[in-house]
């Protein structure tokens, strides 16, 4: 088949849509994910796996083909050439603990903490302004995708946009009003959330009772 000149209409376009969308995506893995499934969640913003149960693999080489959903491209960019070669050419499972060590996933957590941690993090992120989250994500992706100087200029531009947001102005004014620049407040940023009546951990605390 001839080489395509665009990813439009391919699985890469689907994965890139998830990677670049303004919303946050988090994968919580409690079993084995391999092949196209693993390539799909490589486009997510964060991946967490269950210790002793979660495993990750690119097994395509065992049947004589190569990963076709971005695995040979994304993995070396994330964790380097040598470890990518081990994963792609070895074709075997990597338990969550090794995946964390290699940088394939954010964290490997025990079963009794995985869901709690992921929900905790998701609620915390969701408590922040959606526009600010979108700008922060866009800036991080610029740092990954663009040359350094270009990325720094993009960050400067996006920072200006974030400062101009009405929600940001209100939050910054509130933070200053309650002593946001004081040593005590800077030592505990969660206090600022609680003062605004936005405790992202409240639902989790209810579940634990």
N, C-alpha and C positions, 0 to 999 in steps of 0.2 A: 504494500500500500504506500502511496506517496506521502511524504512528510507534510503535515498540516502547517499552515502559516498562522493559525489562530487556535486558541483553546475553546473558542465558542462551540457549543454543542457537544462538548466532551465532559467526562467526569471531572476533569481539572477545573472546569468552569464552576461546577457545583461546589467543589471543595474550596475554591477561591472565594466564592460568594459567602461561605461561612467564615472564612478567615478574615475577610475585609468588611463584613457587615458591621454597622455601628453598635449592635447589641453584643453582649458578652455571652460566650459559650463555654460551658464547663462539662467535661466528661467524667462520670463516676463509673469506674470499671470494677465489677465484682466477679468477673469470670475471664474467659479467654477471648481476646480479640485479635484477629489476624487478617492478613491480606487486605482486601479493599476496605474492610471495616476499620482496620488500624490506620490505613491511609486517610480515611474520612476523618477520624478524630484527631489526626495530626494537624488538621486545619483549625481545631478548636483552640480557644485562648488558654485553657488550662486542662490538665488531665490528672486525675487522682485514681490510685488503684488500691485494692484490698490486699493486704499482706497475706501470704499463704494461699491465695486463691486467684488473683488477677495475673494474667500472663499476656505478653504481647509478641507478635511474630510477623515476619514477612516470609512466608513459606513457599513463594512462587517458584524459586529455583529448584525445588524438589521435583517439580513436574516439567522442568525444562524451559520455563518462561521467566520473565523478570516482572517486578511490580510495575503496574501500569497506571496507578492512580496517584503518582507523586512520591512514592516511597523512596525511590533511588535519588530523588532530588531534595526532598524536605529533610530526610534523616541526616545526611551529611552536613546540611546547613545548620541543623540543630545541634548535633553532637560531634561532628568531625568525621573525616574520611575513614580512619581506621576502624572505629566502632561501627560505622555504617557498613563497612565491608563485612564485618563479623555478623551483623544482623541480616544483611541481604544475601550474602553468599553462604552463610551457615544454615539459614532457613529454619532454625529451631526456636523454641519458646524462650522468652526472657521473663522470669518472674518479676513481680512488681518491685521487689527490693533491688534487683539489678537494674531494672528500667529507671528507677529513681537515681541510682548511682551514676548511670550513664547520661542522665539528663533527658531521657525520653519522656518522663512524666514529672509532674511537680513533686508529688509525695506518694509514698507507700504508707498506708495507715492500717492499723488493726481493725477488725470488723466492728468492734464496739465504738470506734471513733470516726470511721470513714464518713458515714452519712451525716453525723453531727457536725463534723468539720466542714464538709462541703456545703451543707445548708447554712451553716453559720456564715461562711464566706459569701455565699450567694445573697443572703439577706443583707449583709453589710454593704456589698456593692450596690444592691438595689436601693439602698437608702440614700444614695448620692444622686445628684441630678443627672438625668439621662443624657442631656447635651454635653455635660462635662465628661461623662464616661466615654461618649463617642469621640470627643476630641482627644482624650488621653490615649485611647486605643489607636486612633489614627496616627498619633505622634510616635507611639511605640513601633508601629508597623513601618513608619518612615525610617526609624532608626535601623530596622532590619533590612529594608528594601533599597534604601537610597545611599549614595555616597555620603561620607561624614558631613562635609560642609553643607551640602544640600539639605541633609536631614536636620542639621542644627538650625538652618534658616526656616525650615518647615516648622520645627518646634517653636521657634520665636513667634512665627505667625499664628500658630494655633494657640499659644499662650495668650496672645493678645485677644483672640476670639473668646477664650474662656473667661478672661477678666471682664469682658464687656457683657457677659450674660447677666440678665436680671437676677437669676437665681444665685449666681456667684456673688454679685454685689450685695445681695441681701444677707447671704451667709457670712461674707467677710465683715460686713458692718456688725452683724450679731456677734461674731467672734471677738471683735475689738471691744464691743460693749461689755462683754462678760470677762474681759481680761485675757483674750486669746493669745496675746504676746507675752504673757507673764510666764515665769519659770514653771509655776505649778500647772498651768493649763497646757503648756507645751510638753510637759512630762506625761500627760494623759490625754491623748486626743479623743478617747472614748467619752470623756466628760463632755466635750463639745456636742457630740451626738445626743447624749442624754439630756443636756440642757435644752436642746431643740425638740425634745420629745420624740427622737428617732432612735430608739434602741433596737438595732437589728437582731439582737440576741433574745428578745423577749419571747418569741414563739418557741425557740429552742428550750428556753428555761421552763416554759409551760409544759413542754413534752417530757422533760426530765422529772417533773413533780409526780 
